[in-house]
Amino acid sequence: MLQQRTLKSLTRAVGVGLHSGQKVEMTLRPAAPNSGIVFRRIDLPNPVDIPVRFDSVSETRMASTISPGGQPGGPKVQTIEHLMSACAGLGLDNLYVDITADEVPILDGSSASFVFLLQSAGIELQNAPKRFLRVKKTVEVREGEGSTLLWARLEPYHGFKLTFQIDFNHPAVDATGQQVSFDMGSGRYKQEIARARTFGFTKDVEAMRSRGLTLGGSMDNAIVIDDYRVLNSDGLRYDDEIAKHKILDAIGDLYIAGSPLLAAYTSFKRGHALNNKLLRTLLADASAFDYVTFEDEKLAPAGFAELAPAW
């Protein structure tokens, strides 16, 4: 049987929120089988649990934000996608995340620090079958047309692979890889995707901060790009780091479905909002998906049965 996974012990991190700039403490704890991933706002007078589900997403401006029942204005946790991406990369099904503010700490701007934290706590197999969300027919969402066209698609595939193409029309970005494909079955999430950092443009910083965004952003946790070049003294971690970060985000956004996907994902030029719209479109059509488990691990997609080796 391909089993569910949780942590062996708890682990903690302290950092700042990318958008809020607030100091935040986060504790990651083991959870029982079939619990899913649940964020708990322990800073509130009465702690509030927010289970991660596609319909818990209440905001997708610059990040994925969840709240109980997806209600805007309710208690929230924002910028969950990097931690969710790390959980997907390690195949974690069940986890409690206790948090002391309304935003997950950005740490180094990638998911590598989360992977390290989770693996430091240890991964434990549980006596319950891992449940996959299998895409049975192609689902696509589109916005705009011509030069403003954006789209994302899920197609049937025995595994989970992603392709993302960026198009920023910017000299520094154009000099990097514009399209990245990655198959989770390769077992190389940590090496090829996890270290890709979030990014931002100096021309946008003042406007974003006036709207209460990127207040915690710096070159310590993001790639910063001016009109011509990358400003970070250490440059890029990958030649195609910007496109790879889009893959990292997509892995996290799609893991919000509540189960790992069996699908091929392709997207052009878009991010959190379109990813959630794609999940909602898929799950609104009962003929487009089903849930499967694997009693015989040999029948599972390649790479899904093995635990990722430690760093």
N, C-alpha and C positions, 0 to 999 in steps of 0.2 A: 504493500500500500504506500502510495506517495502521501507523506504525512504533512500536517500543518506544523508551523514553526513559531516559537516565541523566544524570549531571552531566558538565559539561565539565571541571571541576577540583574539587579538594577544598576543603572549608570546615570551620571549627571553631567550637565554642561551649563556654563554661564556665558552669556554673550550679550549682544545688542540686536534689536530688531532693525532690519535694513530700512524699512520705511518709517517706523515710529521713532527710532533712535533710542528707545527705552532699554534699560538693562533688564534682562530676563533670565531666570533660572529655569532649567528644564530637567525633569527626572523621567527616565524611560524605565518602565517596569514590566515584568512578565505579565501575561494575561492568559486566562483559561481558553481552551479550544472554542472556536466559533464566536469569540468575543469581537473579532475584528480589531481595527486600530481606533482607539478612543482618546481624544484630547480632553483633559480635565483642567478647567480654569480654577486653580486653587487660591488665587488672589482675591476672589470675590467673597463677600460675606457668607454666601451659600454656594459652595463649589458647584460648577455646572459641567456636566459631561456632554461632549459633542462627538458622537460617533462619525467616523469618516464614511460618507456615502455620496453618490453623485448628486443627490437632491439636498445635501447639506450645504452645497456651495452657494454662497450668498453674494459674492463679489469676485470679479475676475479682472479688475483694473490693476495691471502691473503684477499681480500675484493671484494665487488661489486662496480664497478666504472661505471658512466654513462657520456656520452657526446652527443652533438647534433648529431642525426643520428647514434650514435654508432661509430663515427669516432675517431680512435686513433690519438693522437696529438692535438685534439681540446680542447676547454675549458672543464674541467671535474669537477665532484664532486665524491670523493671516500668515501668508507666505509659508504654507505647509509643503509646497511641492518638492523642495530639496530633500527634506526628511522622508517624504513619501517615496521619492525616487530611490533613496538608499534602502528603504524597506523592500521595495520591489526588487532591487538588485540582489539582495540577500535572501529573497523569498520569505520574508517575515509576514505571517498572517495575523498574529495576535499581539497587541502591545497597548499599554497605557502610557500616555504622555501627560505628566503633570507639569503645568506651566504657570508662571507667576505674572504673566502679562498677556497682551492680546496678539503677540507675534512670536513665531519661532525664531530663535537667534540665527543670524546669518552666518556666523562663524567665518570661514574663509571664502564664502560666496559660492562654493560648490557643494557636492554631497559627500566628498571624501572624508570630512571630519565626522559626519554622521555614520558613515560606514565604519570608521575606526571605533567610534563609541559603541556601536551595536556589537561589533565583533569582540571588543574588549569585554563586554558583558557575557559573551558566549551565546551560541545559538542552540536551542534545545528542540528536538523533535517531539511532537505530541501525538497521543493515541487517537487521532481523528484524521479523516481523509482531507487533503487539500482540495478545495473546490475552485475550479476554473470557470471563467466566463468565456464560452466559446462562440465566436462570431460565425453564423451560418450563411449569411449572405451579405453582399456589399452594401455598406451604408456610407453616405457622403453628405457633407454640408458645405455650402458655398455662400460667400458674401461678395458683393461688388461685381464689377465686370471690367473687361479690358485691363488697363494698367493697375486698377484697384482690386482685381480679383484675388480672393483668398479662398483656400479650400482645405479640407481635411477628409480623409477616407479611412475606413476600416474594411478589410477584406478577409475572407476565410483563410486560415493558415494554421498548420499544426505546429505551433510554437508562438513566438512573439518577436516580430522584427519591425523596425521603424526606419523610415526614410524622411528626412526633412531638408527642404531647400529654402535658403534665405535669399533676400534680394533687398539690400539696404541702399544701393546706389551711393556708396560712400567709399572713397579711395582706400582707406585703411581696412575696411571690411571686405571690399572687393579683392584685396590682395590675399585674403585667406580662402580656405575651402568653402564653397557655396552650398554644397550638398553632402550630407552624411547619411550613410546607411549602417545600421547596427542590428545584429541578431542576438537576443538575450541568451539563446542556446549556446553561444560561443563561450560562455563562462568568463568573459573578459570585461564585464561592466566596470570593475574597479580600475582596471588599467586604461581602458579606452574612453570612458564616459565620466566617471565619478569626479575627476579632478577639474572638469570644465567649469569655469566661474561665470557668474552673472556679469553683465556688462552694461555700460551706459555711456551716453555722449555728453560732453561738457556743455554743448549748446542747449541741452534740455534740463540741466540741473537746476537752474534758478526757477524755471517755471514749475518743475516738479516739486521743489521744496516749498514753494508758495502754496501748493495744494496738499502739503503735509506728507509728501512722499520722499523717499531716499534720504531721510534725515540722519540715518545711521550709516550711509554709504561712504566708502573711502577706497583708496587703492589697496588697502589691506583685505578688502572683501569683494572687490569687483575689478573688472577690466574697465579702464577709463580711456575714452577715445575722444580726441579733439577733432578739428576739421580735417586733419591729414594723417594722424598716426595714433598708435597706442602709446599712452603716456607712462604706463607701468614700467619701472626700471628693469624688471626681470622679463618683460615681454610676455609672449603667450606660452602656455603650457603645452598646447598642441597647435599645429599649423592651422587647423580648422576648429579652434576652440569655441568660437562664437556659434557655429552651426552645431557643434557637439553639445553646447549648453542648451540649445533648443531641444535636442534629443533628450537630455537629462530632465528638462522640465516636462516634456511630453510623457516620459515614463512615470513621473510623479503624478501628473494630472490624470492620467488614465488609471493609475492605481487607486484613485478615489472611487472607482467603480465598486470597490469593496471586495473584489476578487481579482486575481491575476488574469489578464486577457490571453486568449489563444486567438491571435489575429495578426494581420499585416497592416501597419499604420503608415499612411503617407500624408504629408502636409506641405503646403506651400505658403510661406510668408506669415504664418499666424501663430498664436500662442494660447494662453490660458482660456480665454473666452470661447474660442472655437473648439478647443479640446473638450470643454464641458458641454457645449452644444452638441458635439458629436456623440458623447456618452448618452446624453438625454435622448437624442434621436434614436440611437441603437436600442436603448432600454424601453422606449415607447412602442417598439414593434416586436411583439412576442415571437413572431416568426423569424426574426433576425438573429436570435441567440438562444442558447441553452446553457445549463450548468453541468459540468462533467467532473468526475473524479477518476482516479486510476488505481484500481486494486492491484494491478500488475505494473510496477514501475517501468518495466521494459516498454510498455505501450505509451508512456508519457513522452512528450517532446524531449529531444536531446538537451542535456544540460540542466534540466529542471529538478532532477533527483539528487544531484550532488550538492553538498554544502560548499560554499565558497571557501577556499583556503584563507587562513589568517594572513595579515599583512606580513 
